[in-house]
Amino acid sequence: MDYLEIERKLGANNYKPLDVVLNRGQGIWVWDVDGNRYMDCLSAYSAVNQGHCHPEIVKALTEQAGKLSLTSRAFRNDQLSQFYTSLCELTHSHKVLPMNSGAEAVETAIKIVRKWGYQTKGIGENKAEIIVCDNNFHGRTITIISFSSDPGAREGFGPFTPGFKRIPFGDAAALKAAITENTIAFMVEPIQGEAGVIIPPDTYLKDVRQICDDHDIVLILDEIQTGLGRTGKLLAEEHAGIEADMTLIGKALSGGLYPVSAVLSNTEIMDVLHPGEHGSTFGGNPLACAVALAALDVLIKEKMIENSAAMGAYFLSGLKTLKNPLIKEARGRGLMIGLEFMPEKINARQYCEQLKDNGILCKETHENIIRFAPPLVVTKKDIDYALDIIHKVIG
């Protein structure tokens, strides 16, 4: 079967994947239809933190699928209350609103914080404004791309949703200067993933937290990619010693086996919603909740977060020894690592293709950056294997 030709002929041209056709995965490894093995250094953009097809998550999925998969929220289900309890205890949240995709979680947060702005803060009708950052990535819905600074995400898709203001990432003074009487929230990624693993100054999130407190605005942290162990902490906010007013998680919340996302917040903010104002047929379904419970359980029980911190530091130190004059910087936190090349000197995709041919799967972003983000179950031996190949191809 000519998989590539069928995809080109029948599929929408909205992705540019590497030309490898995968059909099996286990742990950090995936296999293509010809039986070739690859080390996955992307983890489905951090959705597979627990490794491909983790047996305990697969068991939870299959057992629940055989009992009850979907009720809609017209009725209650036994898995949802367990999901709420586990997630609130783990993240110190007051309340949870379950959704499916990360973009849905972002859209949900926007709706909730706007309602809070009108109902609690007293902003004039339709005046609420949310501050975001340049080079953000929060999803691809019309509202979300309305505040993107990426021309490729916006061109040809207008008109756009109003109510957003962009400022530079990592600049707390810019946030303070942008706040007006209509500002209700600041939404930001603790580390910008799609932008190329951009890490803000050490004091940034603490300063942002204080500014939001001083001006009575909601701090929303999009931890859909950075959360659940990816950076070596359960949530990336822990590196700064702060807590957001609203936290968005997804991706690894299901270990890659099912779409599950959630908005975490406090009672004051979450309780502005009333029945009929927001919902999702699949959000909070018993199958999703059972999978998420297992995904969270193995993340903690198997100490994947601690492993992410240790193996991330080891991987990064190995990348920093690469001898290539085109490399600008290797940077990262935990197993969220970016290797940046000199702009306009090289297209990083050529390295991704060569790495693929040598058994390593990763992906370029913004043309001159490669992201390395293997599952959190990776070992020192696995990283040595990857570094040998990376040095051969790039060094």
C-alpha positions in Angstrom: 0.0 0.0 0.0 1.4 3.4 -0.9 0.5 5.2 2.4 2.2 8.5 1.4 0.4 8.8 -1.9 -3.0 8.0 -0.4 -2.5 10.6 2.2 -1.4 13.2 -0.3 -4.4 12.4 -2.6 -7.1 12.1 0.0 -6.0 14.0 3.1 -6.1 17.7 3.7 -2.8 19.4 3.3 -2.6 20.9 6.7 0.4 19.0 8.0 3.9 18.4 6.8 5.0 15.2 8.6 8.2 13.3 8.1 7.8 10.5 5.6 7.6 7.7 8.1 4.5 5.5 8.5 4.2 4.2 12.1 2.0 1.3 13.2 3.2 0.3 16.6 4.6 1.8 19.8 5.9 0.8 23.2 7.6 3.0 25.8 10.0 5.3 24.0 10.1 3.2 20.8 7.9 3.2 17.7 8.0 1.0 14.6 7.1 1.7 11.0 5.1 -0.5 8.6 8.4 -2.0 7.4 9.5 -3.0 10.9 12.1 -0.3 11.4 12.5 0.9 15.0 12.8 4.5 16.0 13.3 6.3 19.3 10.5 8.8 19.7 11.9 12.2 20.7 8.7 14.2 20.3 6.2 12.2 22.4 3.3 13.5 20.3 4.1 17.0 21.4 4.2 15.8 25.0 1.0 13.9 24.9 2.8 10.6 25.5 4.8 11.5 28.6 4.1 8.1 30.1 5.4 6.3 27.0 3.5 4.7 24.2 0.8 2.2 25.2 1.6 2.1 28.9 0.1 -1.2 30.1 -1.7 0.2 33.1 -3.3 3.0 31.1 -4.2 0.5 28.3 -5.8 -1.8 30.9 -7.8 1.1 32.4 -9.0 2.0 28.9 -10.0 -1.5 27.8 -11.7 -2.3 31.1 -13.7 0.9 31.2 -14.6 0.6 27.5 -16.1 -2.7 28.2 -18.3 -1.3 31.0 -19.4 2.3 30.1 -17.8 4.7 27.7 -20.2 7.7 27.4 -23.2 9.1 29.3 -22.9 12.8 28.3 -23.2 15.2 31.2 -27.0 14.7 31.2 -26.3 12.0 33.8 -23.6 11.4 36.4 -20.9 8.7 36.2 -18.8 7.1 38.9 -15.4 7.8 37.2 -15.9 11.6 37.2 -16.0 12.1 40.9 -12.8 10.0 41.3 -11.2 12.1 38.5 -12.1 15.4 40.3 -10.8 14.1 43.6 -7.4 12.9 42.2 -6.8 16.0 40.2 -7.7 18.5 42.9 -5.5 16.7 45.5 -2.6 16.5 43.1 -2.7 20.1 41.9 -4.2 21.8 44.9 -7.1 23.1 42.8 -10.5 23.9 44.1 -12.5 22.9 41.1 -12.1 21.2 37.7 -13.9 21.6 34.4 -13.1 18.6 32.1 -12.9 19.0 28.3 -11.3 17.0 25.5 -8.7 18.8 23.5 -6.2 21.5 24.7 -7.8 24.1 22.5 -11.1 23.4 24.1 -9.6 24.0 27.5 -8.2 27.3 26.3 -11.6 28.4 24.8 -13.3 27.3 28.1 -10.9 29.4 30.1 -11.6 32.4 28.0 -15.3 32.0 28.5 -15.0 31.6 32.2 -12.6 34.5 32.8 -14.8 36.8 30.7 -17.8 35.9 32.8 -15.8 36.5 35.9 -14.7 39.9 34.6 -18.3 41.0 34.0 -19.9 39.4 37.0 -17.3 39.7 39.7 -14.9 42.5 38.7 -17.6 44.6 37.2 -16.1 45.3 33.7 -18.5 47.0 31.3 -20.4 44.7 28.9 -18.3 43.4 26.0 -15.2 45.4 27.2 -13.2 42.5 28.8 -9.6 42.3 27.6 -7.1 39.4 28.0 -3.4 40.0 27.6 -1.4 37.3 25.8 2.2 37.1 24.6 3.9 37.3 21.2 4.8 34.0 19.7 2.2 32.2 21.8 0.7 28.9 20.8 -2.6 28.1 22.5 -4.4 26.2 19.7 -5.9 26.7 16.3 -9.5 27.7 16.7 -10.7 31.0 15.2 -10.7 32.8 18.6 -7.2 31.4 19.6 -5.6 32.3 16.3 -7.1 35.8 16.7 -4.4 36.5 19.2 -1.6 34.6 17.5 1.4 36.5 16.2 2.2 33.8 13.6 1.2 35.0 10.1 0.8 31.4 8.9 -1.8 30.8 11.6 -3.8 33.9 10.7 -3.6 34.7 7.0 -6.8 33.9 5.2 -8.9 33.1 8.3 -10.3 36.4 9.4 -12.4 38.2 10.6 -11.0 37.6 14.1 -12.3 37.7 17.6 -11.6 40.9 19.5 -10.7 41.4 23.1 -7.0 40.5 23.2 -3.8 42.4 23.5 -0.3 41.0 22.8 2.9 41.9 24.6 6.5 40.5 24.5 7.1 37.2 26.3 9.3 37.3 29.3 8.9 41.0 29.9 7.0 41.7 33.2 7.3 45.5 32.7 5.4 45.1 29.4 2.6 43.3 31.2 2.3 46.1 33.8 2.2 48.8 31.2 -0.5 47.0 29.1 -3.0 46.7 31.9 -6.1 48.9 31.7 -9.4 49.1 33.6 -10.8 46.5 31.3 -8.0 43.9 31.7 -9.4 40.7 33.3 -6.6 38.2 32.7 -3.1 37.4 31.5 -2.7 34.1 29.7 0.8 32.7 29.2 2.8 29.6 28.7 5.4 29.1 31.4 7.8 28.0 28.6 6.8 28.6 25.0 6.9 25.3 23.3 5.9 25.9 19.7 8.0 29.0 19.6 11.1 26.8 20.2 11.3 26.1 23.9 11.7 29.7 24.9 12.4 30.0 28.7 11.6 33.3 30.3 13.9 35.0 32.9 14.0 33.3 36.3 12.0 36.0 38.1 9.4 36.4 35.3 6.6 34.3 36.6 7.0 35.6 40.2 6.9 39.1 38.9 3.8 38.3 36.8 2.1 36.7 39.7 2.6 39.9 41.8 1.4 42.2 39.0 -1.8 40.1 38.6 -2.4 40.3 42.3 -1.8 44.0 42.4 -4.3 44.7 39.6 -6.9 42.0 40.4 -6.5 40.1 37.2 -6.5 36.4 36.7 -3.3 34.6 35.9 -4.0 31.8 33.4 -1.1 29.4 32.8 -1.3 27.2 29.7 0.4 24.0 30.9 -1.0 21.8 28.2 2.5 21.1 26.9 4.6 22.0 30.0 2.5 20.3 32.6 2.4 16.8 34.0 6.1 16.2 34.4 7.5 17.5 31.1 9.8 20.1 32.7 10.8 18.0 35.7 8.0 19.2 37.9 4.3 18.2 38.0 3.5 21.8 36.7 6.1 24.2 35.3 4.8 26.9 37.7 6.5 25.0 40.5 9.9 26.1 39.2 8.9 29.7 40.1 7.2 28.8 43.3 3.9 30.3 42.3 0.3 29.1 41.7 -1.9 30.3 38.9 -5.5 31.3 39.3 -6.4 29.1 36.4 -4.3 26.3 35.0 -4.9 24.4 31.7 -3.8 20.9 31.2 -4.3 18.2 28.5 -2.0 16.1 26.3 -0.3 13.8 28.9 -3.5 13.8 31.0 -4.4 10.7 29.1 -1.0 9.3 28.4 -1.8 9.7 24.7 -4.6 7.2 24.7 -7.6 9.4 24.6 -8.3 13.2 24.3 -8.7 14.6 27.8 -8.1 18.2 29.0 -9.1 20.2 32.0 -9.4 23.7 33.4 -8.3 23.9 37.0 -9.2 26.9 39.1 -10.6 28.2 42.4 -14.1 28.4 43.5 -14.6 32.1 43.1 -13.7 32.0 39.4 -15.2 28.6 38.5 -18.5 29.3 40.2 -19.5 32.1 37.7 -20.7 29.3 35.4 -24.2 28.1 35.7 -26.0 25.1 34.1 -26.4 25.5 30.3 -23.7 28.1 29.9 -20.9 25.8 28.9 -20.5 22.1 28.2 -19.2 19.2 26.1 -20.9 15.9 25.1 -17.6 14.0 25.6 -16.0 16.2 28.3 -15.8 14.2 31.6 -17.0 11.0 30.1 -16.3 7.8 32.1 -13.8 6.4 29.6 -11.8 9.7 29.6 -11.8 9.9 33.4 -10.7 6.3 33.8 -7.8 6.8 31.4 -6.8 10.0 33.0 -6.8 8.5 36.5 -4.5 5.7 35.3 -2.3 8.2 33.5 -1.9 10.4 36.6 -1.3 7.3 38.8 1.6 5.9 36.8 3.1 9.4 36.4 3.5 9.7 40.2 3.9 6.0 41.2 6.7 5.4 38.7 8.5 8.7 39.5 8.4 9.9 35.9 8.6 13.5 37.0 11.8 13.0 38.9 13.2 11.0 36.0 12.3 13.9 33.7 14.4 16.3 35.8 17.4 14.0 35.9 17.4 12.7 32.4 16.6 16.2 31.0 19.7 17.6 32.6 21.7 14.7 31.2 20.3 15.0 27.7 20.9 18.8 27.6 24.5 18.5 28.8 25.1 16.0 26.0 23.6 18.4 23.4 25.7 21.3 24.7 28.9 19.4 23.6 27.8 19.3 19.9 30.5 20.8 17.7 28.7 22.6 15.0 29.3 26.3 14.2 25.7 26.6 13.0 24.3 25.9 16.5 23.2 29.0 18.3 22.1 27.4 21.6 20.9 24.2 23.3 18.4 25.0 26.1 15.7 23.3 28.1 14.0 22.4 31.3 13.4 18.7 32.2 12.8 16.8 29.0 11.6 19.9 27.1 14.6 20.7 25.1 15.3 23.0 22.1 18.3 23.0 19.8 18.5 26.3 17.9 20.5 26.9 14.8 21.7 30.2 13.5 18.7 31.9 11.7 18.8 31.9 7.9 21.8 29.6 8.0 20.1 26.2 7.9 16.7 24.6 7.8 16.5 22.3 10.8 14.2 20.0 8.9 17.1 18.5 6.9 18.6 17.4 10.3 15.2 15.9 11.4 15.1 13.9 8.1 18.6 12.6 8.6 17.9 11.8 12.2 14.8 9.8 11.1 17.0 7.9 8.7 19.2 7.0 11.6 16.4 5.9 14.0 15.6 9.1 15.9 12.2 10.9 15.4 12.0 14.6 16.3 10.5 17.7 14.6 11.6 21.1 13.6 9.8 24.3 14.7 10.2 27.8 13.3 12.5 26.3 10.7 15.7 26.7 12.7 14.9 24.9 15.9 14.6 21.2 16.8 12.7 20.0 19.8 13.8 17.0 21.7 11.1 15.7 24.1 11.2 11.9 24.6 8.7 10.2 26.9 9.5 10.6 30.6 10.3 6.9 31.0 13.6 7.4 29.0 16.8 6.0 30.6 20.4 7.1 30.6 21.2 4.3 28.2 18.4 5.5 25.8 19.8 9.0 25.9 23.3 7.8 25.2 21.9 6.0 22.2 20.2 9.1 21.0 23.2 11.4 21.6 25.5 9.1 19.7 23.2 9.4 16.6 22.7 13.2 17.1 26.4 13.7 17.3 26.9 11.6 14.2 24.3 13.6 12.2 24.7 17.1 13.7 28.0 17.2 15.5 
